[in-house]
Amino acid sequence: RKQRQFIQGAFSRYVSPKVVEALIADPSRMSLEGERREMTYLFTDVANFTTMAEKVDSKELAPLLNSYFEGVTSIVLRHEGMVDKFIGDAVFAIFNAPVDLPGHAEHAVRCAMEIDEFCESFRKKQNASGINLGLTRVGVHTGTAVIGNFGSTSRFNYTAQGDAVNVAARLEGLNKQLGTRVCVSGEAKNQCKTIEFRPIASVVLKGKGLPVEVWEPLREGAITAQRLER
């Protein structure tokens, strides 16, 4: 009973109910100690949020941000990801933890595409009501990192640490320079078998020696296969 309560308390707000039930049914699938594994990481960020927040009454800002987080979080959970943390207006999500998720890169990219649709609709609705909410930009990358409990004896977080996490965050930031809203690394794109992409750039990110391929996922019907072949 204590184990069930711990799992529900630790994960029920951050992963889908299906994952929680899987952990309860087989706790051995859950590794809270440090573990190196391949995962896909998703970062979101709202453009010029700080500037906008300074002009909005605090009583309006909290409900707006909570409604935004609620929408993004529900999409992450629907695609079987884990909401790792909120950082200001940003969301960090992980796919393929705390349990295995076959096809995690594709889950993450489809999640990013749905987040983009939701955030554009949410932004236009806020803009129409006089709140100048900016674009939401998303970065997705697949790579190996260490996941587990990090922190002090009084407070810890179940999170991922490693260079691959930084790459996802920097891809999110690249959208501003590239004029896109969703940037996906070549490592993540190569694991997506049913999603079409268009090449955006090959970029040497800060702290990296080799360039990273950057791709934009395309919705069905956005471009023909014949055009992609050219």
N, CA, C and O of each residue as an XYZ file, in Angstrom:
920
protein
N       0.822     -1.198      0.000
C       0.000      0.000      0.000
C       0.865      1.261      0.000
O       0.592      2.217     -0.725
N       1.918      1.244      0.831
C       2.822      2.401      0.877
C       3.500      2.618     -0.471
O       3.663      3.750     -0.927
N       3.893      1.508     -1.101
C       4.548      1.610     -2.400
C       3.593      2.210     -3.433
O       3.985      3.067     -4.224
N       2.353      1.759     -3.419
C       1.354      2.286     -4.340
C       1.140      3.780     -4.108
O       1.062      4.559     -5.058
N       1.046      4.169     -2.843
C       0.850      5.572     -2.516
C       2.022      6.417     -2.974
O       1.839      7.531     -3.465
N       3.250      5.878     -2.810
C       4.443      6.613     -3.239
C       4.428      6.833     -4.748
O       4.675      7.941     -5.225
N       4.137      5.769     -5.496
C       4.133      5.867     -6.959
C       3.073      6.858     -7.428
O       3.333      7.696     -8.291
N       1.876      6.755     -6.851
C       0.814      7.678     -7.242
C       1.176      9.111     -6.900
O       0.927     10.022     -7.690
N       1.759      9.318     -5.732
C       2.129     10.667     -5.323
C       3.259     11.247     -6.147
O       3.272     12.442     -6.444
N       4.215     10.396     -6.520
C       5.400     10.867     -7.237
C       5.141     11.115     -8.715
O       5.740     12.012     -9.308
N       4.240     10.315     -9.325
C       4.126     10.366    -10.774
C       2.749     10.711    -11.330
O       2.646     11.047    -12.510
N       1.688     10.642    -10.530
C       0.339     10.750    -11.092
C       0.079     12.071    -11.800
O      -0.724     12.120    -12.733
N       0.747     13.152    -11.373
C       0.515     14.446    -12.013
C       1.416     14.678    -13.217
O       1.237     15.656    -13.944
N       2.392     13.780    -13.439
C       3.403     14.051    -14.451
C       3.452     13.019    -15.578
O       4.039     13.282    -16.628
N       2.848     11.860    -15.377
C       2.804     10.854    -16.428
C       1.363     10.398    -16.596
O       0.514     10.672    -15.748
N       1.089      9.695    -17.704
C      -0.269      9.268    -17.983
C      -0.731      8.220    -16.972
O       0.094      7.503    -16.406
N      -2.044      8.125    -16.741
C      -2.571      7.104    -15.829
C      -2.136      5.701    -16.211
O      -1.945      4.847    -15.346
N      -1.979      5.459    -17.517
C      -1.557      4.138    -17.985
C      -0.165      3.799    -17.462
O       0.092      2.659    -17.075
N       0.733      4.781    -17.450
C       2.089      4.555    -16.949
C       2.063      4.334    -15.438
O       2.773      3.467    -14.928
N       1.257      5.103    -14.724
C       1.143      4.939    -13.273
C       0.669      3.531    -12.935
O       1.217      2.882    -12.044
N      -0.353      3.060    -13.650
C      -0.861      1.713    -13.394
C       0.189      0.652    -13.700
O       0.283     -0.355    -12.997
N       0.989      0.879    -14.760
C       2.048     -0.067    -15.109
C       3.105     -0.125    -14.010
O       3.623     -1.199    -13.702
N       3.425      1.023    -13.418
C       4.401      1.067    -12.330
C       3.862      0.385    -11.079
O       4.592     -0.317    -10.380
N       2.584      0.598    -10.806
C       1.978     -0.032     -9.638
C       1.937     -1.548     -9.812
O       2.194     -2.297     -8.869
N       1.609     -1.994    -11.036
C       1.519     -3.428    -11.300
C       2.886     -4.094    -11.252
O       3.006     -5.252    -10.854
N       3.928     -3.349    -11.664
C       5.279     -3.923    -11.695
C       6.286     -2.853    -11.285
O       6.918     -2.249    -12.151
N       6.451     -2.602     -9.985
C       7.365     -1.557     -9.515
C       8.808     -1.755     -9.959
O       9.589     -0.803     -9.965
N       9.171     -2.980    -10.331
C      10.550     -3.225    -10.761
C      10.880     -2.471    -12.048
O      12.053     -2.289    -12.374
N       9.850     -2.027    -12.784
C      10.079     -1.271    -14.020
C      10.530      0.153    -13.719
O      10.979      0.864    -14.618
N      10.413      0.571    -12.472
C      10.738      1.931    -12.087
C      12.113      1.980    -11.437
O      12.340      1.374    -10.389
N      13.016      2.698    -12.062
C      14.345      2.880    -11.487
C      14.498      4.337    -11.073
O      14.581      5.222    -11.925
N      14.534      4.589     -9.764
C      14.703      5.953     -9.271
C      16.166      6.288     -9.050
O      16.519      7.452     -8.861
N      17.024      5.266     -9.072
C      18.454      5.512     -8.971
C      18.972      5.913    -10.350
O      18.295      5.716    -11.359
N      20.158      6.468    -10.382
C      20.719      6.919    -11.640
C      20.802      5.810    -12.669
O      21.280      4.713    -12.383
N      20.330      6.108    -13.873
C      20.322      5.121    -14.947
C      20.591      5.836    -16.262
O      19.936      6.829    -16.581
N      21.557      5.332    -17.025
C      21.855      5.922    -18.322
C      21.005      5.234    -19.380
O      21.044      4.012    -19.520
N      20.231      6.030    -20.128
C      19.383      5.434    -21.151
C      19.091      6.442    -22.258
O      19.208      7.653    -22.073
N      18.713      5.911    -23.393
C      18.326      6.785    -24.499
C      16.902      7.272    -24.274
O      16.009      6.483    -23.963
N      16.696      8.563    -24.431
C      15.385      9.170    -24.265
C      15.222     10.281    -25.294
O      16.185     10.687    -25.945
N      13.997     10.764    -25.431
C      13.738     11.927    -26.269
C      13.258     13.054    -25.373
O      12.410     12.847    -24.505
N      13.803     14.254    -25.584
C      13.567     15.398    -24.711
C      12.838     16.485    -25.498
O      13.148     16.740    -26.661
N      11.875     17.114    -24.852
C      11.073     18.158    -25.491
C      11.078     19.394    -24.607
O      10.749     19.327    -23.422
N      11.453     20.521    -25.198
C      11.433     21.806    -24.491
C      10.479     22.758    -25.203
O      10.457     22.818    -26.432
N       9.687     23.504    -24.424
C       8.869     24.576    -24.986
C       9.240     25.881    -24.299
O       9.744     25.887    -23.176
N       8.985     26.975    -24.983
C       9.211     28.291    -24.390
C       8.332     29.294    -25.116
O       8.105     29.166    -26.319
N       7.834     30.293    -24.395
C       6.978     31.325    -24.984
C       7.811     32.570    -25.258
O       8.477     33.086    -24.361
N       7.774     33.046    -26.485
C       8.552     34.224    -26.868
C       8.073     35.464    -26.117
O       6.873     35.720    -26.017
N       9.031     36.229    -25.589
C       8.772     37.524    -24.943
C       7.756     37.425    -23.800
O       6.980     38.351    -23.568
N       7.770     36.299    -23.093
C       6.782     36.120    -22.031
C       6.998     37.106    -20.879
O       6.033     37.644    -20.336
N       8.250     37.344    -20.509
C       8.532     38.244    -19.384
C       8.009     39.642    -19.653
O       7.418     40.269    -18.775
N       8.229     40.134    -20.877
C       7.736     41.467    -21.245
C       6.223     41.526    -21.171
O       5.655     42.489    -20.655
N       5.568     40.488    -21.691
C       4.111     40.432    -21.652
C       3.593     40.366    -20.227
O       2.618     41.033    -19.882
N       4.256     39.550    -19.388
C       3.803     39.341    -18.016
C       3.834     40.636    -17.211
O       3.001     40.836    -16.328
N       4.785     41.511    -17.510
C       4.902     42.769    -16.783
C       3.740     43.710    -17.057
O       3.486     44.636    -16.287
N       3.031     43.467    -18.167
C       1.932     44.350    -18.560
C       0.562     43.777    -18.214
O      -0.464     44.417    -18.441
N       0.555     42.552    -17.656
C      -0.704     41.889    -17.331
C      -0.892     41.868    -15.821
O       0.053     41.607    -15.077
N      -2.101     42.141    -15.375
C      -2.405     42.108    -13.948
C      -2.149     40.708    -13.403
O      -2.446     39.712    -14.063
N      -1.596     40.640    -12.192
C      -1.251     39.348    -11.596
C      -2.459     38.428    -11.466
O      -2.330     37.208    -11.561
N      -3.633     39.018    -11.250
C      -4.837     38.206    -11.127
C      -5.232     37.563    -12.449
O      -5.927     36.547    -12.464
N      -4.793     38.150    -13.557
C      -5.055     37.584    -14.881
C      -3.949     36.625    -15.292
O      -4.193     35.632    -15.977
N      -2.718     36.938    -14.859
C      -1.572     36.164    -15.307
C      -1.602     34.721    -14.816
O      -1.355     33.797    -15.590
N      -1.904     34.521    -13.526
C      -1.891     33.168    -12.975
C      -2.891     32.242    -13.682
O      -2.516     31.134    -14.066
N      -4.151     32.660    -13.865
C      -5.089     31.781    -14.585
C      -4.665     31.521    -16.025
O      -4.843     30.416    -16.537
N      -4.100     32.543    -16.681
C      -3.646     32.377    -18.065
C      -2.540     31.329    -18.152
O      -2.588     30.423    -18.984
N      -1.536     31.468    -17.271
C      -0.407     30.549    -17.303
C      -0.837     29.138    -16.909
O      -0.375     28.161    -17.498
N      -1.709     29.030    -15.926
C      -2.185     27.713    -15.517
C      -2.989     27.040    -16.620
O      -2.879     25.830    -16.819
N      -3.795     27.815    -17.335
C      -4.574     27.264    -18.445
C      -3.647     26.797    -19.566
O      -3.875     25.757    -20.184
N      -2.605     27.577    -19.815
C      -1.596     27.210    -20.823
C      -0.889     25.913    -20.431
O      -0.770     24.995    -21.242
N      -0.421     25.843    -19.180
C       0.261     24.634    -18.703
C      -0.665     23.425    -18.734
O      -0.237     22.321    -19.069
N      -1.916     23.627    -18.391
C      -2.878     22.527    -18.393
C      -3.016     21.938    -19.795
O      -3.049     20.720    -19.971
N      -3.097     22.821    -20.786
C      -3.215     22.354    -22.162
C      -1.991     21.608    -22.632
O      -2.106     20.531    -23.218
N      -0.803     22.172    -22.381
C       0.445     21.529    -22.816
C       0.643     20.201    -22.087
O       1.010     19.202    -22.705
N       0.400     20.189    -20.771
C       0.589     18.977    -19.982
C      -0.321     17.855    -20.445
O       0.113     16.707    -20.549
N      -1.570     18.169    -20.722
C      -2.503     17.129    -21.166
C      -2.058     16.505    -22.484
O      -2.264     15.313    -22.711
N      -1.450     17.308    -23.349
C      -0.950     16.782    -24.623
C       0.244     15.856    -24.383
O       0.333     14.785    -24.983
N       1.159     16.271    -23.506
C       2.317     15.428    -23.192
C       1.865     14.079    -22.641
O       2.365     13.034    -23.057
N       0.926     14.106    -21.713
C       0.447     12.863    -21.112
C      -0.267     11.997    -22.141
O      -0.149     10.772    -22.117
N      -1.005     12.630    -23.040
C      -1.713     11.871    -24.073
C      -0.733     11.129    -24.987
O      -1.049     10.062    -25.512
N       0.447     11.702    -25.170
C       1.464     11.057    -26.012
C       2.440     10.217    -25.178
O       3.499      9.821    -25.665
N       2.078      9.953    -23.930
C       2.809      9.054    -23.030
C       4.177      9.569    -22.618
O       5.088      8.788    -22.341
N       4.317     10.891    -22.578
C       5.541     11.482    -22.073
C       5.415     11.800    -20.593
O       4.344     11.648    -20.007
N       6.509     12.241    -19.993
C       6.542     12.645    -18.597
C       6.873     14.129    -18.523
O       7.890     14.565    -19.064
N       6.025     14.910    -17.858
C       6.330     16.317    -17.633
C       7.357     16.386    -16.515
O       7.037     16.126    -15.355
N       8.583     16.733    -16.859
C       9.669     16.759    -15.874
C       9.564     17.974    -14.966
O       9.613     17.853    -13.742
N       9.417     19.155    -15.580
C       9.336     20.364    -14.762
C       8.835     21.541    -15.587
O       8.857     21.527    -16.818
N       8.381     22.564    -14.859
C       8.059     23.863    -15.437
C       9.159     24.821    -15.016
O       9.540     24.864    -13.846
N       9.670     25.587    -15.967
C      10.729     26.551    -15.692
C      10.243     27.906    -16.189
O      10.368     28.220    -17.373
N       9.682     28.717    -15.274
C       9.047     29.951    -15.720
C       7.844     29.600    -16.577
O       6.906     28.954    -16.111
N       7.876     30.031    -17.836
C       6.802     29.688    -18.768
C       7.153     28.470    -19.624
O       6.362     28.062    -20.475
N       8.325     27.896    -19.404
C       8.793     26.770    -20.219
C       8.351     25.429    -19.630
O       8.117     25.306    -18.427
N       8.243     24.435    -20.503
C       7.910     23.072    -20.104
C       9.011     22.138    -20.612
O       9.431     22.229    -21.766
N       9.467     21.249    -19.746
C      10.454     20.237    -20.107
C       9.802     18.871    -19.934
O       9.346     18.528    -18.843
N       9.760     18.093    -21.013
C       9.149     16.763    -20.978
C      10.126     15.719    -21.486
O      10.992     16.004    -22.312
N       9.971     14.501    -20.977
C      10.851     13.381    -21.334
C       9.996     12.213    -21.814
O       8.936     11.928    -21.256
N      10.474     11.547    -22.853
C       9.811     10.363    -23.381
C      10.766      9.170    -23.286
O      11.932      9.258    -23.671
N      10.253      8.070    -22.772
C      10.991      6.833    -22.513
C      11.505      6.763    -21.081
O      12.526      6.132    -20.810
N      10.798      7.411    -20.175
C      11.060      7.321    -18.736
C       9.770      7.737    -18.025
O       9.045      8.589    -18.538
N       9.468      7.165    -16.867
C      10.258      6.212    -16.071
C      10.157      4.764    -16.539
O      10.829      3.891    -15.991
N       9.308      4.493    -17.566
C       9.236      3.140    -18.122
C       9.542      3.221    -19.611
O       9.479      4.293    -20.212
N       9.875      2.070    -20.203
C      10.193      2.028    -21.624
C       8.995      2.464    -22.467
O       7.853      2.114    -22.170
N       9.272      3.229    -23.517
C       8.245      3.668    -24.454
C       8.759      3.426    -25.865
O       9.484      4.259    -26.408
N       8.393      2.288    -26.473
C       8.826      2.015    -27.846
C       8.395      3.149    -28.781
O       7.277      3.657    -28.685
N       9.297      3.535    -29.685
C       8.992      4.624    -30.603
C       8.910      5.977    -29.921
O       8.131      6.840    -30.326
N       9.732      6.162    -28.866
C       9.621      7.391    -28.073
C       9.881      8.660    -28.864
O       9.279      9.695    -28.576
N      10.770      8.605    -29.861
C      11.047      9.808    -30.656
C       9.811     10.235    -31.442
O       9.497     11.422    -31.526
N       9.121      9.263    -32.010
C       7.918      9.586    -32.765
C       6.811     10.106    -31.846
O       6.078     11.024    -32.213
N       6.691      9.526    -30.669
C       5.732     10.038    -29.692
C       6.030     11.511    -29.393
O       5.118     12.337    -29.347
N       7.305     11.829    -29.191
C       7.695     13.189    -28.824
C       7.448     14.174    -29.957
O       6.977     15.286    -29.719
N       7.758     13.781    -31.183
C       7.571     14.695    -32.320
C       6.084     14.936    -32.572
O       5.674     16.067    -32.832
N       5.284     13.887    -32.497
C       3.836     14.078    -32.662
C       3.281     14.939    -31.531
O       2.368     15.738    -31.738
N       3.835     14.771    -30.346
C       3.454     15.613    -29.216
C       3.801     17.071    -29.515
O       2.987     17.962    -29.271
N       4.996     17.320    -30.037
C       5.424     18.680    -30.365
C       4.501     19.313    -31.391
O       4.178     20.497    -31.293
N       4.077     18.535    -32.371
C       3.187     19.056    -33.403
C       1.817     19.417    -32.828
O       1.224     20.424    -33.216
N       1.316     18.594    -31.902
C       0.027     18.896    -31.286
C       0.139     20.089    -30.345
O      -0.771     20.915    -30.271
N       1.262     20.178    -29.624
C       1.493     21.351    -28.768
C       1.497     22.620    -29.612
O       0.931     23.638    -29.214
N       2.134     22.558    -30.774
C       2.194     23.716    -31.673
C       0.783     24.148    -32.081
O       0.474     25.339    -32.077
N      -0.065     23.190    -32.430
C      -1.439     23.518    -32.814
C      -2.200     24.149    -31.647
O      -2.876     25.165    -31.810
N      -2.081     23.534    -30.472
C      -2.780     24.062    -29.296
C      -2.300     25.468    -28.961
O      -3.110     26.365    -28.727
N      -0.983     25.660    -28.939
C      -0.430     26.951    -28.522
C      -0.759     28.069    -29.511
O      -0.978     29.210    -29.104
N      -0.793     27.750    -30.797
C      -1.174     28.767    -31.775
C      -2.626     29.194    -31.573
O      -2.948     30.380    -31.642
N      -3.498     28.220    -31.324
C      -4.901     28.532    -31.068
C      -5.047     29.335    -29.775
O      -5.799     30.308    -29.715
N      -4.315     28.913    -28.743
C      -4.363     29.598    -27.448
C      -3.837     31.022    -27.582
O      -4.413     31.954    -27.021
N      -2.747     31.193    -28.322
C      -2.146     32.526    -28.510
C      -3.114     33.467    -29.221
O      -3.297     34.610    -28.803
N      -3.732     32.981    -30.298
C      -4.647     33.838    -31.062
C      -5.859     34.238    -30.223
O      -6.363     35.356    -30.334
N      -6.317     33.317    -29.388
C      -7.442     33.627    -28.503
C      -7.057     34.712    -27.503
O      -7.841     35.627    -27.252
N      -5.856     34.618    -26.929
C      -5.393     35.619    -25.976
C      -5.162     36.958    -26.663
O      -5.507     38.006    -26.118
N      -4.580     36.925    -27.854
C      -4.334     38.161    -28.600
C      -5.647     38.884    -28.895
O      -5.725     40.110    -28.815
N      -6.679     38.106    -29.236
C      -7.986     38.699    -29.542
C      -8.607     39.375    -28.321
O      -9.412     40.297    -28.451
N      -8.218     38.901    -27.126
C      -8.759     39.488    -25.893
C      -7.873     40.602    -25.345
O      -8.129     41.133    -24.264
N      -6.823     40.955    -26.103
C      -5.975     42.077    -25.711
C      -4.705     41.711    -24.975
O      -3.968     42.596    -24.540
N      -4.425     40.396    -24.823
C      -3.189     39.947    -24.158
C      -2.188     39.539    -25.233
O      -2.454     38.637    -26.027
N      -1.049     40.200    -25.255
C      -0.066     39.992    -26.323
C       0.831     38.786    -26.038
O       2.037     38.934    -25.843
N       0.236     37.601    -26.015
C       0.997     36.374    -25.775
C       1.796     36.013    -27.020
O       1.270     36.052    -28.132
N       3.081     35.658    -26.832
C       3.948     35.359    -27.962
C       3.849     33.931    -28.445
O       3.103     33.114    -27.905
N       4.629     33.651    -29.487
C       4.702     32.306    -30.054
C       5.286     31.320    -29.055
O       6.140     31.678    -28.244
N       4.827     30.087    -29.117
C       5.473     29.001    -28.381
C       6.415     28.282    -29.331
O       6.019     27.871    -30.421
N       7.658     28.134    -28.911
C       8.658     27.441    -29.715
C       9.018     26.129    -29.035
O       9.050     26.047    -27.807
N       9.291     25.093    -29.846
C       9.516     23.748    -29.317
C      10.790     23.161    -29.920
O      11.042     23.300    -31.117
N      11.594     22.501    -29.076
C      12.774     21.776    -29.526
C      12.678     20.325    -29.090
O      12.254     20.031    -27.972
N      13.078     19.407    -29.987
C      13.021     17.967    -29.696
C      14.345     17.324    -30.096
O      14.857     17.562    -31.190
N      14.891     16.511    -29.200
C      16.152     15.813    -29.485
C      16.147     14.446    -28.823
O      15.597     14.275    -27.735
N      16.760     13.478    -29.482
C      16.922     12.134    -28.931
C      18.397     11.883    -28.647
O      19.255     12.156    -29.487
N      18.680     11.367    -27.467
C      20.056     11.065    -27.101
C      20.113     10.392    -25.743
O      19.088     10.187    -25.092
N      21.312     10.056    -25.330
C      21.505      9.348    -24.062
C      21.830     10.327    -22.942
O      22.636     11.242    -23.111
N      21.184     10.118    -21.790
C      21.451     10.929    -20.597
C      21.222     10.056    -19.372
O      20.745      8.926    -19.478
N      21.563     10.587    -18.225
C      21.326      9.882    -16.960
C      20.029     10.400    -16.362
O      19.834     11.610    -16.241
N      19.144      9.488    -15.989
C      17.899      9.883    -15.342
C      17.810      9.232    -13.974
O      18.197      8.076    -13.797
N      17.302      9.977    -13.018
C      17.190      9.473    -11.649
C      16.849     10.609    -10.713
O      16.473     11.696    -11.154
N      16.978     10.362     -9.430
C      16.693     11.372     -8.423
C      17.927     12.231     -8.179
O      18.985     11.716     -7.817
N      17.793     13.547     -8.378
C      18.887     14.480     -8.149
C      18.419     15.556     -7.171
O      17.291     16.040     -7.260
N      19.285     15.919     -6.248
C      18.941     16.974     -5.304
C      19.583     16.730     -3.959
O      20.609     16.057     -3.857
N      18.966     17.286     -2.918
C      19.471     17.141     -1.555
C      18.579     16.178     -0.787
O      17.580     15.689     -1.314
N      18.944     15.910      0.459
C      18.145     14.990      1.270
C      16.760     15.563      1.570
O      15.817     14.814      1.825
N      16.640     16.897      1.540
C      15.348     17.524      1.844
C      14.486     17.744      0.613
O      13.268     17.884      0.723
N      15.108     17.774     -0.555
C      14.341     18.011     -1.777
C      15.080     17.408     -2.966
O      16.258     17.691     -3.181
N      14.383     16.577     -3.736
C      15.006     16.010     -4.930
C      13.990     15.966     -6.056
O      12.782     16.031     -5.829
N      14.502     15.855     -7.275
C      13.667     15.760     -8.464
C      14.067     14.544     -9.274
O      15.249     14.220     -9.386
N      13.081     13.876     -9.835
C      13.338     12.797    -10.786
C      13.476     13.456    -12.148
O      12.488     13.909    -12.727
N      14.701     13.510    -12.659
C      14.958     14.285    -13.865
C      16.117     13.697    -14.646
O      16.775     12.764    -14.184
N      16.368     14.239    -15.826
C      17.462     13.787    -16.682
C      18.571     14.822    -16.690
O      18.315     16.026    -16.680
N      19.804     14.342    -16.710
C      20.977     15.207    -16.741
C      21.908     14.728    -17.841
O      22.179     13.533    -17.959
N      22.396     15.665    -18.647
C      23.348     15.284    -19.681
C      23.323     16.243    -20.855
O      22.438     17.092    -20.966
N      24.309     16.095    -21.732
C      24.444     16.984    -22.881
C      23.248     16.902    -23.812
O      22.869     17.898    -24.427
N      22.651     15.718    -23.920
C      21.506     15.557    -24.825
C      20.348     16.460    -24.417
O      19.614     16.957    -25.271
N      20.185     16.672    -23.114
C      19.129     17.561    -22.626
C      19.405     18.994    -23.081
O      18.493     19.711    -23.492
N      20.672     19.401    -23.002
C      21.053     20.753    -23.420
C      20.800     20.966    -24.911
O      20.405     22.056    -25.325
N      21.028     19.929    -25.718
C      20.800     20.040    -27.161
C      19.334     20.350    -27.436
O      19.027     21.210    -28.262
N      18.426     19.659    -26.751
C      16.990     19.909    -26.946
C      16.643     21.353    -26.595
O      15.881     22.003    -27.311
N      17.200     21.853    -25.497
C      16.923     23.233    -25.083
C      17.456     24.226    -26.119
O      16.804     25.230    -26.408
N      18.619     23.954    -26.668
C      19.198     24.876    -27.661
C      18.447     24.815    -28.982
O      18.363     25.815    -29.696
N      17.903     23.654    -29.310
C      17.085     23.550    -30.520
C      15.831     24.412    -30.387
O      15.391     25.041    -31.350
N      15.264     24.430    -29.185
C      14.098     25.297    -28.967
C      14.476     26.745    -29.260
O      13.734     27.464    -29.930
N      15.636     27.168    -28.755
C      16.074     28.541    -28.968
C      16.383     28.868    -30.415
O      16.272     30.025    -30.823
N      16.774     27.863    -31.208
C      17.107     28.085    -32.615
C      15.912     28.534    -33.441
O      16.071     29.193    -34.469
N      14.716     28.176    -32.990
C      13.525     28.548    -33.762
C      13.475     30.041    -34.056
O      13.028     30.457    -35.125
N      13.935     30.841    -33.105
C      13.888     32.299    -33.281
C      14.732     32.723    -34.473
O      14.316     33.573    -35.261
N      15.928     32.131    -34.609
C      16.809     32.494    -35.717
C      16.355     31.886    -37.045
O      16.581     32.464    -38.108
N      15.718     30.725    -36.977
C      15.357     30.006    -38.201
C      13.959     30.333    -38.706
O      13.583     29.922    -39.804
N      13.186     31.071    -37.911
C      11.840     31.427    -38.335
C      10.851     30.275    -38.276
O       9.856     30.268    -39.001
N      11.124     29.296    -37.410
C      10.251     28.131    -37.259
C       9.648     28.133    -35.869
O       9.998     28.961    -35.027
N       8.727     27.188    -35.633
C       8.168     27.040    -34.293
C       8.542     25.698    -33.671
O       8.513     25.550    -32.450
N       8.892     24.720    -34.504
C       9.284     23.398    -34.006
C      10.569     22.974    -34.700
O      10.615     22.891    -35.927
N      11.614     22.704    -33.923
C      12.892     22.207    -34.450
C      13.155     20.817    -33.877
O      13.078     20.602    -32.668
N      13.467     19.883    -34.767
C      13.743     18.498    -34.379
C      15.139     18.126    -34.856
O      15.498     18.410    -35.998
N      15.929     17.496    -33.997
C      17.279     17.095    -34.383
C      17.243     15.919    -35.349
O      16.248     15.198    -35.434
N      18.348     15.735    -36.078
C      18.446     14.595    -36.978
C      18.345     13.275    -36.239
O      17.802     12.306    -36.769
N      18.869     13.226    -35.000
C      18.816     11.996    -34.207
C      17.375     11.590    -33.904
O      17.041     10.406    -33.939
N      16.526     12.569    -33.609
C      15.113     12.269    -33.361
C      14.389     11.979    -34.673
O      13.596     11.041    -34.754
N      14.657     12.770    -35.680
C      13.999     12.598    -36.988
C      14.249     11.215    -37.563
O      13.346     10.615    -38.147
N      15.465     10.700    -37.407
C      15.813      9.403    -37.995
C      15.053      8.238    -37.380
O      14.990      7.159    -37.969
N      14.475      8.446    -36.200
C      13.696      7.383    -35.558
C      12.202      7.506    -35.823
O      11.415      6.703    -35.322
N      11.810      8.497    -36.599
C      10.390      8.706    -36.919
C      10.095      8.149    -38.307
O      10.517      8.721    -39.313
N       9.383      7.054    -38.361
C       9.153      6.357    -39.626
C       7.888      6.804    -40.349
O       7.749      6.562    -41.548
N       6.966      7.449    -39.644
C       5.683      7.792    -40.266
C       5.431      9.297    -40.318
O       4.309      9.733    -40.572
N       6.477     10.088    -40.077
C       6.344     11.547    -40.110
C       7.274     12.092    -41.184
O       8.426     11.669    -41.289
N       6.773     13.029    -41.979
C       7.605     13.674    -42.984
C       8.210     14.953    -42.414
O       7.604     15.619    -41.575
N       9.408     15.284    -42.881
C      10.120     16.461    -42.399
C      10.673     17.244    -43.583
O      10.806     16.722    -44.690
N      10.988     18.496    -43.324
C      11.771     19.260    -44.297
C      13.051     19.719    -43.622
O      13.029     20.120    -42.459
N      14.175     19.665    -44.345
C      15.445     20.092    -43.745
C      15.465     21.598    -43.548
O      15.016     22.357    -44.406
N      15.995     22.021    -42.400
C      16.053     23.451    -42.088
C      17.488     23.971    -42.122
O      17.776     24.975    -42.774
N      18.384     23.286    -41.416
C      19.755     23.771    -41.325
C      20.648     22.689    -40.741
O      20.180     21.668    -40.236
N      21.935     22.940    -40.825
C      22.939     22.136    -40.129
C      23.727     23.120    -39.274
O      24.416     23.991    -39.804
N      23.628     22.986    -37.956
C      24.114     24.030    -37.048
C      25.094     23.451    -36.034
O      24.867     22.372    -35.487
N      26.178     24.170    -35.790
C      27.090     23.814    -34.702
C      26.611     24.550    -33.456
O      26.751     25.769    -33.353
N      26.050     23.810    -32.521
C      25.519     24.404    -31.302
C      26.652     24.746    -30.340
O      27.745     24.185    -30.423
N      26.378     25.662    -29.437
C      27.369     26.066    -28.445
C      27.834     24.854    -27.646
O      27.021     24.094    -27.121
N      29.151     24.682    -27.560
C      29.722     23.576    -26.815
C      29.821     22.280    -27.591
O      30.283     21.274    -27.052
N      29.390     22.279    -28.867
C      29.441     21.073    -29.681
C      30.509     21.234    -30.765
O      30.709     22.326    -31.299
N      31.190     20.132    -31.080
C      32.204     20.190    -32.117
C      31.665     19.878    -33.495
O      32.182     20.372    -34.497
N      30.619     19.053    -33.550
C      30.046     18.643    -34.832
C      28.680     19.285    -35.036
O      27.958     19.544    -34.073
N      28.324     19.544    -36.304
C      27.022     20.160    -36.566
C      25.862     19.222    -36.257
O      25.991     18.001    -36.345
N      24.740     19.808    -35.898
C      23.504     19.070    -35.636
C      22.527     19.374    -36.756
O      22.272     20.539    -37.059
N      21.976     18.333    -37.375
C      20.961     18.538    -38.400
C      19.667     18.994    -37.739
O      19.262     18.458    -36.707
N      19.027     19.985    -38.340
C      17.776     20.519    -37.800
C      16.675     20.326    -38.835
O      16.831     20.687    -40.001
N      15.560     19.753    -38.392
C      14.438     19.443    -39.276
C      13.147     20.003    -38.704
O      13.011     20.184    -37.494
N      12.196     20.276    -39.602
C      10.865     20.705    -39.190
C       9.856     19.629    -39.576
O       9.793     19.243    -40.743
N       9.065     19.136    -38.623
C       8.063     18.115    -38.949
C       6.915     18.721    -39.743
O       6.525     19.868    -39.522
N       6.383     17.935    -40.668
C       5.305     18.406    -41.534
C       4.026     17.643    -41.247
O       4.041     16.426    -41.060
N       2.934     18.362    -41.215
C       1.639     17.705    -41.043
C       1.256     16.994    -42.340
O       1.723     17.353    -43.421
N       0.411     15.995    -42.215
C      -0.016     15.233    -43.386
C      -0.645     16.163    -44.407
O      -1.497     16.990    -44.081
N      -0.200     16.008    -45.667
C      -0.734     16.833    -46.739
C      -0.040     18.162    -46.911
O      -0.364     18.911    -47.833
N       0.914     18.475    -46.039
C       1.598     19.767    -46.131
C       2.510     19.845    -47.344
O       2.753     20.924    -47.885
N       3.011     18.694    -47.764
C       3.921     18.653    -48.911
C       3.835     17.276    -49.542
O       3.659     16.279    -48.843
N       3.955     17.216    -50.853
C       3.826     15.935    -51.545
C       5.126     15.151    -51.495
O       6.204     15.729    -51.359
N       5.021     13.841    -51.604
C       6.204     12.986    -51.610
C       7.098     13.302    -52.799
O       8.323     13.239    -52.692
N       6.485     13.643    -53.939
C       7.275     13.956    -55.132
C       8.137     15.185    -54.912
O       9.282     15.236    -55.361
N       7.586     16.181    -54.216
C       8.356     17.392    -53.957
C       9.495     17.105    -52.979
O      10.586     17.661    -53.107
N       9.234     16.235    -52.003
C      10.283     15.878    -51.052
C      11.441     15.193    -51.760
O      12.598     15.399    -51.395
N      11.141     14.377    -52.773
C      12.183     13.654    -53.503
C      13.071     14.606    -54.273
O      14.257     14.331    -54.457
N      12.523     15.720    -54.727
C      13.346     16.692    -55.449
C      14.334     17.367    -54.529
O      15.108     18.216    -54.971
